[in-house]
Amino acid sequence: MRAALVGVDFGQGDFAASIEELMLLARSAGADPVTTITGKRSAPDAAYFVGSGKADEIGHAVQDHKLEIVIFNHALSPAQQRNLEKRLQVRVLDRTSLILDIFAQRAQSHEGKVQVELAQLQHLATRLVRGWTHLERQKGGIGLRGPGETQLETDRRLLGERVKMLRAKLAKLRKQHETQRRARGRNHTFSVSLVGYTNAGKSTLFNTLTKAGVYVADQLFATLDTTSRRVYMGEEIGNVVLSDTVGFVRELPHQLVAAFRATLEETIHADLLLHVVDGASPSRMEQIEQVNLVLREIGADHIPQILVWNKIDAAGLEPAVERNEYDKISRVFISARTGAGLDLLREAICEAARDEQEALANPKEEVAPDSILTFTQVGSH
């Protein structure tokens, strides 16, 4: 599907990196980005987001390149989306809708599909008027007298019922996960979750450590469903449970954060987070902060974490570890693709598991709150 990408620079963040990410998102969704249209504004235009002049420029590009869709690198209001589609005469997608579409394509498990549908319906609820420009009462007549609702009201009611049913399903699935976690807790199984920006190499690392064969691709959101495997860490530690989670991204739609909370429960209840970073990305520090924001939003920012500086082969770095002021491993430099530094990462996991065992054995002993280096303290390398 031939697409135009549209981005507006409001003078915040790395605009070039954001546009590059939009291109990756569009390709991950199956679109063919033919042209990119950018502009600068101090604030969004109420009617078209980009202003009428820029809207005309986009319209000319649609005609010249025979485009089928226009994708905005921003969240559009229902009115802005409606106005743009009427003016451009093609489908207009905002960033939120694009990410939801990718999630819909990639979800494999029953739980993942339920979560995606819930997020889509919550997003659709604000845009129902798009499908029903006629707001007249349903037509009467013999055998055709409706309950006096508009078509829009009927749709909202049906949508609300579906959302309620999906939430009940997710609550049931969450209870099942909680039962499984309690069983692991009784066995004192140390749990580790891989978190990080999308396409940072989490699934490659997961496969290397577990030989699980999880799907890996150079795409955004290649992994949507949490996969957990046991990994043997030697006689002293025994098995740990390692979980691969969905990648985070800047401006992750709030509907997805809420709907995917059950998937991210593995992160919330982990004993250790391995925060995987693309060490070769020029935007790595901003990506670290974006992951930090989502972790705070889901209530996982208090969990000890180790920064895993991945792709050192592409960044020209050597395997190494860094320790913080408490002599705890805070950063490990590895390449999940080549295997370089994985022995150091295993030792870091074992060290964290030993600390956990000691804490359980001595519950009165308080652990210093800053004993694990947080990524707000990490400088660029």
Disulfide bonds with the S-S distance in Angstrom:
none
